[in-house]
Amino acid sequence: MRNLWVILLIAIPSFAIAESSFVIPREQCAWRAGDDPAWAVQNLDESGWKSLFGFGSAATRVWVRCHADLSPLRTSTDPSLQVWVEGAYELFLNGQLQGKSGNLATADRSVDTVRSYPVPAAFLNGGPVVIALRLAYRPYYGSIDTPEFRAGDSLSLRAMRALRALEGVDYVEVFAIPLCVVGVIGLLQLGLFFLDRTRRDILWLGIACVLPAFRGVALLLRCFMVNYSAQAEVAMFLVSSFSGIFAMLFFFALAQRPVPRYFWLLAVLSHFRQLTNIVAWFATPAIAWRITAINDPLLIHSILQWADAFFSLSPFVAFWPWARHRATMRPLIFCCFLWGAVDVLGSAPGAIGIAFFSDHFRQLFIVSAACSCAAILALLWLLFRDQRRITQERALLAGELQAARQIQAMLAPARIPTIPGLAIDVAFRPMRDVGGDFYLCRVLDNGRQRLLIGDVSGKGAAAAMTAALLIGGAEDHDDYAPARLLAHLDRVLRESQVGGFATCLCADFAPDGRVTLANAGHLPPYRRGLEIPVEQSLPLGLSGHNSGYSELELSVESGDTLTFFSDGVVEARNTTGELFGFDRAAALSTDSAAKIAKTAELFGQEDDITVLTLTFSGVPALQPQN
């Protein structure tokens, strides 16, 4: 990487690098906290000012004054003054404003901290020149470095700026590139999550890998001295600093354990500095200094350091005890332990104050970055392996679902045999691929038409299997009357021990218009917009039910339509929580089955919807029998 930078520097003319330039010595400079525009003048009593060798301030406003002889620049074709400082400022020469960088009101500055300004010929005559810098700082824009002034030809100063950029190559190689690589890996994991949104562990891991990439990008931009707001740079650093929380969520999600409350407390303490910096990010510079000063006392600093160290133990806590996890999970857990060990290694030294780690920070970070990348790559490979296994399992499940659809076709047949003089229309809208609603329409040996409609408790494949059980139980019992058939189905469901219950209604239609109804907890049918008062008994399958089922006989006239619902119609619910209800169902009961089902579905389907309409066009009506 360094060779690349050298090649880039070759593009700068060699004479520019060799051009003379000189640094304004610190002995000729002094500083003072505060802000007074009069401090820019040439003649000022500096007896109360401090030496620049002791520069350091927690003040929002600072002035720096240097006395220099700029006459060596008379031979320069383009004499300039270069300023290198971490802050917003205004530059004065003998009280005259020559340039500025950043915003003094907000103390927001540019990430490009090395800037050059032309020096007018009037300041090159050999007399003393006062260089005054009016500075504004924010507390979290890096360290408050001593301002540095360099004078020379503009080409020479540009070459020196490039050399300063070269000094940041180590940050690119050691910090920025590994973080960006991890970010790319995180994007792959997020893509994997969007293919399977049930894997929250992959989501948390992807976010935990992507967030540090913001820090890597910020370091790259800083190294290249890109001219953009340092406030945006701070935002990227702050965003990246919360990756540890998502790593914690990943470890506990992978272990299928909730995050303990005390670990959330550790998370808050571990990220307390970042939280205060977020508040300071929105505050004025003066208030920002006070907010960040909360972290300065030694006791608070130690507490936060120890909290950070213990927070890094999250993978060890999440997977404890090791023996409870299956063998296929252990390689994945080992990678999490490696990741956690690297984090502990990076956070514990600050907590226990071992000087060795401070002296070898670069080597420690290289080891940490390499181990983290290796662990995350291993995790990604293992997660892809698990995802492949899950895909295969889902392929098998898809085959089983296809079989369930075939069962559903039996529960809701498209072709319905009918006796002469009777027309049956049906609309079936399952909530899922398969549902628990069922119906059976068949012509009996005695010339009657039988209708069986029901709704099993629950949804999905389990409810569909129970419905298939009930339809199977109705086979070979055509000679049973409706009430006797319901009693038989009640016994079948209770003896199967599958659990749950089912509402069911059985109706037999005679060619002369007589209808016999028996109801086991199902919604009564409608005729001419009115509900037919059918006595209801307990649903099928409820334990202890042995009271039998009653029957109702009535006659229908030519042109009459009976409408049968499942409760998915009346229990439809809109976005405000309002139920479709019985009144709407009654008002729609004279419409076609398809229209009724569609209206309830658009209102807000929450359960399987089944609607059957039976229109009689046979013999003249008979009077109801007593």
For each residue, the residues with C-beta under 8 A, 3 or more apart:
1: 4 5 169 172 173
2: 5 6 166 169 173
3: 6 7
4: 1 7 8
5: 1 2 8 9 165 166 169
6: 2 3 9 10 166
7: 3 4 10 11
8: 4 5 11 162
9: 5 6 12 17 159 162 163 166
10: 6 7
11: 7 8
12: 9 16 17 158 159 162
13: 16 17 155
14: 17 18
15: 18 19 155
16: 12 13 19 153 155 156 158 159
17: 9 12 13 14 156 159
18: 14 15 156
19: 15 16 76 152 153 155 156 159
20: 72 152 153 156
21: 150 151 152 153 156 157 160
22: 72 150 151 152
23: 148 149 150
24: 28 29 66 68 131 148 149 150 151
25: 28 29
26: 29 51 52 53 146
27: 51
28: 24 25 66 67 68
29: 24 25 26 52 64 65 66 67 147 149
30: 46 49 50 51 52 64 65 66
31: 49 50 52 55 57 62 63 64 65
32: 39 48 49 50 62 63
33: 57 59 61 62
34: 59 61 62 63
35: 61 63 134
36: 39 63
37: 40 134
38: 41 44
39: 32 36 44 63 65 132 134
40: 37 92 95 97 132 134
41: 38 44 94 95 130
42: 94 95 130
43:
44: 38 39 41 65 130
45: 48
46: 30 49 65
47:
48: 32 45
49: 30 31 32 46 65
50: 30 31 32 54 55
51: 26 27 30 54
52: 26 29 30 31 55 64 66 146 147
53: 26
54: 50 51
55: 31 50 52 64 144 146 147
56: 144
57: 31 33 62 137 144
58: 139 289 293
59: 33 34 62 137 289
60: 107 136 137 285 286 289
61: 33 34 35 134 135 136 137
62: 31 32 33 34 57 59 87 135 136 137
63: 31 32 34 35 36 39 132 133 134 135
64: 29 30 31 52 55 132 133 135 147
65: 29 30 31 39 44 46 49 130 131 132 133
66: 24 28 29 30 52 130 131 132 149
67: 28 29 128 129 130 131
68: 24 28 128 129 131 149 151
69: 72 126 127 128 129
70: 73 79 81 119 123 124 129 151
71: 74 124 125 126
72: 20 22 69 75 151
73: 70 76 79 119 124 151 152 153
74: 71 79 124
75: 72
76: 19 73 79 80 152 153 154
77: 153
78: 118 153 154 155
79: 70 73 74 76 118 119 121 124 151 152 153 154
80: 76 116 117 118 119 151 152 153 154 157
81: 70 91 93 98 116 117 119 131 149 150 151
82: 114 115 116 117 149 150 151 152 157 160 161
83: 89 91 101 114 115 116 117 133 147 148 149
84: 113 114 145 147 148 149 150 164
85: 89 113 133 135 145 147 148
86: 109 113 137 141 142 143 144 145
87: 62 102 107 109 135 136 137 141 144
88: 100 101 102 103 104 106 107 108 109 135 136 137
89: 83 85 100 101 102 104 109 133 134 135 136
90: 97 99 100 104 133 134
91: 81 83 97 98 99 100 117 131 132 133
92: 40 95 96 97 98 130 131 132 133 134
93: 81 96 98 119 120 123 129 130 131 132
94: 41 42 123 129 130
95: 40 41 42 92 130 132
96: 92 93
97: 40 90 91 92 100
98: 81 91 92 93 117 118 119 120
99: 90 91 115 117
100: 88 89 90 91 97 104
101: 83 88 89 109 110 115
102: 87 88 89 107 108 109 110 136 230
103: 88 106 107 108 109 136
104: 88 89 90 100 107 134 136
105: 136
106: 88 103 284 285
107: 60 87 88 102 103 104 136 137 138 141 285
108: 88 102 103 138 229 230 231
109: 86 87 88 89 101 102 103 113 141 229 230
110: 101 102 113 115 227 228 229 230
111: 221 222 225 226 227 228 229 230 233
112: 115 225 226 227
113: 84 85 86 109 110 225
114: 82 83 84 161 164 225
115: 82 83 99 101 110 112
116: 80 81 82 83 154 157 158 161
117: 80 81 82 83 91 98 99
118: 78 79 80 98 154
119: 70 73 79 80 81 93 98 123 124 151
120: 93 98 123
121: 79 124
122: 125
123: 70 93 94 119 120 129
124: 70 71 73 74 79 119 121
125: 71 122
126: 69 71
127: 69
128: 67 68 69
129: 67 68 69 70 93 94 123
130: 41 42 44 65 66 67 92 93 94 95
131: 24 65 66 67 68 81 91 92 93 149
132: 39 40 63 64 65 66 91 92 93 95
133: 63 64 65 83 85 89 90 91 92 147
134: 35 37 39 40 61 63 89 90 92 104
135: 61 62 63 64 85 87 88 89 147
136: 60 61 62 87 88 89 102 103 104 105 107 285
137: 57 59 60 61 62 86 87 88 107 141 144 285
138: 107 108 141 280 285 288
139: 58 280 285 288 289 292 293
140: 234 277 280 281 288 292
141: 86 87 107 109 137 138 230 234
142: 86 145
143: 86
144: 55 56 57 86 87 137
145: 84 85 86 142 148
146: 26 52 55
147: 29 52 55 64 83 84 85 133 135
148: 23 24 83 84 85 145
149: 23 24 29 66 68 81 82 83 84 131
150: 21 22 23 24 81 82 84 157 160
151: 21 22 24 68 70 72 73 79 80 81 82 119
152: 19 20 21 22 73 76 79 80 82 156 157 160
153: 16 19 20 21 73 76 77 78 79 80 156 157
154: 76 78 79 80 116 118 157 158
155: 13 15 16 19 78 158 159
156: 16 17 18 19 20 21 152 153 159 160
157: 21 80 82 116 150 152 153 154 160 161
158: 12 16 116 154 155 161 162
159: 9 12 16 17 19 155 156 162 163
160: 21 82 150 152 156 157 163 164
161: 82 114 116 157 158 164 165 225
162: 8 9 12 158 159 165 166
163: 9 159 160 166 167
164: 84 114 160 161 167 168 225
165: 5 161 162 168 223 224 225
166: 2 5 6 9 162 163 169
167: 163 164 170
168: 164 165 171 172 222 223
169: 1 2 5 166 172 173 223
170: 167 173 174 362
171: 168 174 175 176 219 222 223
172: 1 168 169 175 176 177 219 220 223
173: 1 2 169 170 176 177
174: 170 171 177 178 362 365 366 369
175: 171 172 178 179 215 216 219 365 369
176: 171 172 173 179 180 216 217 219 220 223
177: 172 173 174 180 181 216
178: 174 175 181 182 216 369 370 372 373
179: 175 176 182 183 212 213 215 216 219 240 369
180: 176 177 183 184 213 216 217 220
181: 177 178 184 185 373
182: 178 179 185 186 209 212 213 216 372 373 376
183: 179 180 186 187 209 210 212 213 214 216
184: 180 181 187 188 213
185: 181 182 188 189 209 373 376 377 380
186: 182 183 189 190 205 206 207 208 209 210 211 213
187: 183 184 190 191 206 210
188: 184 185 191 192 206 380
189: 185 186 192 193 202 205 206 209 380 383
190: 186 187 193 194 202 203 206 207 210
191: 187 188 194 195
192: 188 189 195 196 199 202 206 383 384 387
193: 189 190 196 197 199 202 203 206
194: 190 191 197
195: 191 192 387
196: 192 193 199 202 387 390
197: 193 194 203
198:
199: 192 193 196 202 203 383 387
200: 203 204 253
201: 204 205 250 253 254 383
202: 189 190 192 193 196 199 205 206 383
203: 190 193 197 199 200 206 207
204: 200 201 207 208 246 247 249 250 253
205: 186 189 201 202 208 209 246 247 250 376 379 383
206: 186 187 188 189 190 192 193 202 203 209 210
207: 186 190 203 204 210 211 243 246
208: 186 204 205 211 243 244 246 247 249 250
209: 182 183 185 186 189 205 206 212 213 243 376
210: 183 186 187 190 206 207 213 214
211: 186 207 208 214 239 240 242 243 246
212: 179 182 183 209 215 216 240 243
213: 179 180 182 183 184 186 209 210 216 217 240
214: 183 210 211 217 218 236 237 239 240
215: 175 179 212 218 219 236 237 240 241
216: 175 176 177 178 179 180 182 183 212 213 219 220
217: 176 180 213 214 220 221 236
218: 214 215 221 222 233 236 237 240
219: 171 172 175 176 179 215 216 222 223
220: 172 176 180 216 217 223 224
221: 111 217 218 224 226 228 233
222: 111 168 171 218 219 225 226 233
223: 165 168 169 171 172 176 219 220
224: 165 220 221
225: 111 112 113 114 161 164 165 222
226: 111 112 221 222
227: 110 111 112
228: 110 111 221 232 233
229: 108 109 110 111 232 233
230: 102 108 109 110 111 141 233 234
231: 108 234 235 281
232: 228 229 235 236
233: 111 218 221 222 228 229 230 236 237
234: 140 141 230 231 237 238 277 281
235: 231 232 238 239 281
236: 214 215 217 218 232 233 239 240
237: 214 215 218 233 234 240 241
238: 234 235 241 242 274 277 278 281
239: 211 214 235 236 242
240: 179 211 212 213 214 215 218 236 237 243
241: 215 237 238 244 271 274
242: 211 238 239 245 246 271 274
243: 207 208 209 211 212 240 246 247
244: 208 241 247 248 267 270 271 311 312 343
245: 242 248 249 267 271
246: 204 205 207 208 211 242 243 249 250
247: 204 205 208 243 244 250 251 314 339 343
248: 244 245 251 252 259 263 267 311 314 318
249: 204 208 245 246 252 253 259
250: 201 204 205 208 246 247 253 254
251: 247 248 254 255 314 315 318 319 336 340
252: 248 249 255 257 258 259 314 318
253: 200 201 204 249 250 256
254: 201 250 251 318 332 333 336
255: 251 252 318 319 325
256: 253
257: 252 318
258: 252
259: 248 249 252 263 264
260: 263 264 317
261: 264 265
262: 265 266
263: 248 259 260 266 267 311 314 317
264: 259 260 261 267 268
265: 261 262 268 269
266: 262 263 269 270 307 310 311
267: 244 245 248 263 264 270 271 311
268: 264 265 271 272 275
269: 265 266 272 303 304 307 308 311
270: 244 266 267 304 307 308 311
271: 241 242 244 245 267 268 274 275
272: 268 269 275 276 295 304 307
273: 276 277 295 304
274: 238 241 242 271 277 278
275: 268 271 272 278 279
276: 272 273 279 280 291 292 294 295
277: 140 234 238 273 274 280 281 292
278: 238 274 275 281 282
279: 275 276 282 283 291
280: 138 139 140 276 277 283 287 288 291 292
281: 140 231 234 235 238 277 278 288
282: 278 279
283: 279 280 287 288 291
284: 106 287 288
285: 60 106 107 136 137 138 139 288 289
286: 60 289 290
287: 280 283 284 290 291
288: 138 139 140 280 281 283 284 285 291 292
289: 58 59 60 139 285 286 292 293
290: 286 287 293 294
291: 276 279 280 283 287 288 294
292: 139 140 276 277 280 288 289 295 296
293: 58 139 289 290 296
294: 276 290 291 300
295: 272 273 276 292 300 301 304
296: 292 293 300 301
297: 300 301
298: 301 302
299: 302 303
300: 294 295 296 297 303 304
301: 295 296 297 298 304 305
302: 298 299 305 306 351
303: 269 299 300 306 307
304: 269 270 272 273 295 300 301 307 308
305: 301 302 308 309 347 350 351
306: 302 303 309 310 351
307: 266 269 270 272 303 304 310 311
308: 269 270 304 305 311 312 347 350 351
309: 305 306 312 313 344 347 348 350 351
310: 266 306 307 313
311: 244 248 263 266 267 269 270 307 308 314 347
312: 244 308 309 340 343 344 346 347 348
313: 309 310 316 317 340 344
314: 247 248 251 252 263 311 317 318 340
315: 251 318 319 333 336 337 339 340
316: 313 319 320 337 340
317: 260 263 313 314 320
318: 248 251 252 254 255 257 314 315 336
319: 251 255 315 316 322 325 333 336 337
320: 316 317
321: 324
322: 319 325 330 333
323:
324: 321
325: 255 319 322 329 330 333
326: 329 330
327: 330
328: 331
329: 325 326 332 333
330: 322 325 326 327 333 334
331: 328 334 335 378 382
332: 254 329 335 336 379 382 383 386
333: 254 315 319 322 325 329 330 336 337
334: 330 331 337 338
335: 331 332 338 339 375 376 378 379 382
336: 251 254 315 318 319 332 333 339 340 375 379
337: 315 316 319 333 334 340 341
338: 334 335 341 342 371 374 375
339: 247 315 335 336 342 343 371 372 375 376 379
340: 251 312 313 314 315 316 336 337 343 344
341: 337 338 344 345 371
342: 338 339 345 346 367 368 371 372 375
343: 244 247 312 339 340 346 347 368
344: 309 312 313 340 341 347 348
345: 341 342 348 349 364 367 368
346: 312 342 343 349 364 365 368
347: 305 308 309 311 312 343 344 350 351
348: 309 312 344 345 351 352
349: 345 346 352 353 354 356 357 358 364
350: 305 308 309 347 353 357
351: 302 305 306 308 309 347 348
352: 348 349
353: 349 350
354: 349 357 358
355: 358 359
356: 349 359 360
357: 349 350 354 360 361 364
358: 349 354 355 361
359: 355 356
360: 356 357 363 364
361: 357 358 364 365
362: 170 174 365 366
363: 360 366 367
364: 345 346 349 357 360 361 367 368
365: 174 175 346 361 362 368 369
366: 174 362 363 369 370
367: 342 345 363 364 370 371
368: 342 343 345 346 364 365 371 372
369: 174 175 178 179 365 366 372 373
370: 178 366 367 373 374
371: 338 339 341 342 367 368 374 375
372: 178 182 339 342 368 369 375 376
373: 178 181 182 185 369 370 376 377
374: 338 370 371 377 378
375: 335 336 338 339 342 371 372 378 379
376: 182 185 205 209 335 339 372 373 379 380
377: 185 373 374 380 381
378: 331 335 374 375 381 382
379: 205 332 335 336 339 375 376 382 383
380: 185 188 189 376 377 383 384
381: 377 378 384 385
382: 331 332 335 378 379 385 386
383: 189 192 199 201 202 205 332 379 380 386 387
384: 192 380 381 387 388
385: 381 382 388 389
386: 332 382 383 389 390
387: 192 195 196 199 383 384 390 391
388: 384 385 391 392
389: 385 386 392 393
390: 196 386 387 393 394
391: 387 388 394 395
392: 388 389 395 396
393: 389 390 396 397
394: 390 391 397 398
395: 391 392 398 399
396: 392 393 399 400
397: 393 394 400 401
398: 394 395 401 402
399: 395 396 402 403
400: 396 397 403 404 461
401: 397 398 404 405 433 434 461
402: 398 399 405 406
403: 399 400 406 407
404: 400 401 407 408 433 434 461 464 465
405: 401 402 408 409 433 434
406: 402 403 409 410
407: 403 404 410 411 434 464 465 468
408: 404 405 411 412 430 433 434 435 464
409: 405 406 412 413 414
410: 406 407 413 468 471
411: 407 408 437 438 439 464 467 468 471
412: 408 409 426 428 430 437 438 439 610
413: 409 410 416 441
414: 409
415:
416: 413 424 426 441
417: 441 442 443
418: 422 423 424 441 443 449
419: 422 443 447 448 449 509 511
420: 511 618
421: 511 616 617 618 619
422: 418 419 449 509 614 615 616 617 618
423: 418 614 615 617
424: 416 418 441 451 612 613 614 615
425: 592 593 594 612 613 615
426: 412 416 439 441 593 610 611 612 613
427: 592 593 594 596 597 598 609 610 611 612
428: 412 437 439 597 608 609 610
429: 568 597 600 601 605 608 609 610
430: 408 412 433 434 435 437 608
431: 435 459 568 605 606 607 608 609
432: 435 459 460
433: 401 404 405 408 430
434: 401 404 405 407 408 430 460 461 463 464
435: 408 430 431 432 459 460 463 464 608
436: 455 456 457 458 459 460 463 464 466 467 502 608
437: 411 412 428 430 453 454 455 456 467 566 568 608 609 610
438: 411 412 452 453 454 455 456 467 468 470 471 610
439: 411 412 426 428 451 452 453 454 610 612
440: 450 451 452 453 471 474
441: 413 416 417 418 424 426 449 450 451 452 612
442: 417 449 450 478
443: 417 418 419 447 448 449 450
444: 447 448 449 450 478 508
445: 478 479
446:
447: 419 443 444 510 511
448: 419 443 444 508 509 510 511
449: 418 419 422 441 442 443 444 508 509 614
450: 440 441 442 443 444 478 506 507 508 509
451: 424 439 440 441 505 506 507 508 509 564 612 614
452: 438 439 440 441 471 474 485 504 505 506
453: 437 438 439 440 504 505 522 564 566 610 612
454: 437 438 439 467 470 502 503 504 505 522 540
455: 436 437 438 502 503 504 522 566 567 568 608 610
456: 436 437 438 463 464 466 467 470 500 501 502
457: 436 463 500 501 502
458: 436 462 463 466 500
459: 431 432 435 436 463 607 608
460: 432 434 435 436 463 464
461: 400 401 404 434 464 465
462: 458 465 466
463: 434 435 436 456 457 458 459 460 466 467 500
464: 404 407 408 411 434 435 436 456 460 461 467 468
465: 404 407 461 462 468 469 498
466: 436 456 458 462 463 469 470 493 498 500 502
467: 411 436 437 438 454 456 463 464 470 471 502
468: 407 410 411 438 464 465 471 472
469: 465 466 472 473 492 493 496 498
470: 438 454 456 466 467 473 474 489 492 493 502 504 540
471: 410 411 438 440 452 467 468 474 475
472: 468 469 475
473: 469 470 477 488 489 492 493
474: 440 452 470 471 477 485 488 489
475: 471 472
476:
477: 473 474 480 485 488
478: 442 444 445 450
479: 445
480: 477 484 485 488
481: 484 485 508 516 518 551
482: 485 486 506 507 508 516 517 518 549 551
483: 486 487 506 518 548 549 550 551
484: 480 481 487 488
485: 452 474 477 480 481 482 488 489 506 518
486: 482 483 489 490 504 506 518 520 537 540 549
487: 483 484 490 491 548 549
488: 473 474 477 480 484 485 491 492
489: 470 473 474 485 486 492 493 504 520 540
490: 486 487 493 494 520 540 541 545
491: 487 488 494 495
492: 469 470 473 488 489 495 496
493: 466 469 470 473 489 490 496 498 501 502 540 541
494: 490 491 497 541 543 545
495: 491 492
496: 469 492 493
497: 494
498: 465 466 469 493
499:
500: 456 457 458 463 466 541
501: 456 457 493 521 539 540 541 542
502: 436 454 455 456 457 466 467 470 493 520 539 540 541
503: 454 455 520 521 522 523 539 540 567
504: 452 453 454 455 470 486 489 519 520 521 522 539 540
505: 451 452 453 454 517 518 519 520 522 523 524 525 534 564
506: 450 451 452 482 483 485 486 517 518 519
507: 450 451 482 515 516 517 518 525 562 564
508: 444 448 449 450 451 481 482 515 516
509: 419 422 448 449 450 451 513 514 515 614 616
510: 447 448 513 514 515
511: 419 420 421 447 448 618 619
512: 618 619 622
513: 509 510 555 556 557 558 616 618 619 620 621 622
514: 509 510 553 554 555 622 625
515: 507 508 509 510 553 554 555 556 562
516: 481 482 507 508 551 552 553
517: 482 505 506 507 525 532 534 551 552 553 554
518: 481 482 483 485 486 505 506 507 549 550 551 552
519: 504 505 506 522 524 534 535 536 537 549
520: 486 489 490 502 503 504 505 536 537 538 539 540 549
521: 501 503 504 536 537 538 539 540
522: 453 454 455 503 504 505 519 536 539 566
523: 503 505 564 565 566 567 570
524: 505 519 531 532 533 534 536
525: 505 507 517 531 532 534 562 563 564 565
526: 529 530 531 532 562 563 565 585 586 589
527: 530 532 556 560 561 562 563
528: 560 561 590
529: 526 586 587 589 590
530: 526 527 586
531: 524 525 526 582 586
532: 517 524 525 526 527 552 554 562
533: 524
534: 505 517 519 524 525 552
535: 519 550 552
536: 519 520 521 522 524
537: 486 519 520 521 545 547 548 549 550
538: 520 521 542 545 547
539: 501 502 503 504 520 521 522 542
540: 454 470 486 489 490 493 501 502 503 504 520 521
541: 490 493 494 500 501 502
542: 501 538 539 545
543: 494
544:
545: 490 494 537 538 542
546:
547: 537 538
548: 483 487 537
549: 482 483 486 487 518 519 520 537
550: 483 518 535 537
551: 481 482 483 516 517 518
552: 516 517 518 532 534 535
553: 514 515 516 517 624 625
554: 514 515 517 532 624
555: 513 514 515 621 622 623 624 625
556: 513 515 527 560 562 616 621
557: 513 560 616 620 621
558: 513 616 617 618 619 620 621
559: 615 616 617
560: 527 528 556 557 615 616 621
561: 527 528 590 613 614 615 616
562: 507 515 525 526 527 532 556 613 614 616
563: 525 526 527 589 590 593 596 611 612 613
564: 451 453 505 507 523 525 610 611 612 613 614
565: 523 525 526 568 569 570 585 589 596 610 611
566: 437 453 455 522 523 569 607 608 609 610 611
567: 455 503 523 570 571 607
568: 429 431 437 455 565 571 572 600 605 606 607 608 609 610
569: 565 566 572 580 585 596 597 600 609 611
570: 523 565 567 579 580 581 582 584 585
571: 567 568 579 580 606 607
572: 568 569 579 580 600 601 603 604 605 606 607 609
573: 577 578 579 580 603 604 606
574: 577 578 603 604
575: 604
576:
577: 573 574
578: 573 574
579: 570 571 572 573
580: 569 570 571 572 573 584 585 600 603 604
581: 570 584 585
582: 531 570 585 586
583: 586 587
584: 570 580 581 587 588 603
585: 526 565 569 570 580 581 582 588 589 596 600
586: 526 529 530 531 582 583 589
587: 529 583 584
588: 584 585 591 595 596 599
589: 526 529 563 565 585 586 596
590: 528 529 561 563
591: 588 595 596 599
592: 425 427 595 596 613
593: 425 426 427 563 596 597 611 612 613
594: 425 427 597 598 611
595: 588 591 592 598 599
596: 427 563 565 569 585 588 589 591 592 593 599 600 611
597: 427 428 429 569 593 594 600 601 609 610 611
598: 427 594 595 601 602
599: 588 591 595 596 602 603
600: 429 568 569 572 580 585 596 597 603 605 609
601: 429 572 597 598 605 609
602: 598 599
603: 572 573 574 580 584 599 600
604: 572 573 574 575 580
605: 429 431 568 572 600 601 609
606: 431 568 571 572 573
607: 431 459 566 567 568 571 572
608: 428 429 430 431 435 436 437 455 459 566 568
609: 427 428 429 431 437 566 568 569 572 597 600 601 605
610: 412 426 427 428 429 437 438 439 453 455 564 565 566 568 597
611: 426 427 563 564 565 566 569 593 594 596 597
612: 424 425 426 427 439 441 451 453 563 564 593
613: 424 425 426 561 562 563 564 592 593
614: 422 423 424 449 451 509 561 562 564
615: 422 423 424 425 559 560 561
616: 421 422 509 513 556 557 558 559 560 561 562
617: 421 422 423 558 559
618: 420 421 422 511 512 513 558
619: 421 511 512 513 558 622
620: 513 557 558
621: 513 555 556 557 558 560
622: 512 513 514 555 619 625
623: 555
624: 553 554 555
625: 514 553 555 622
626:
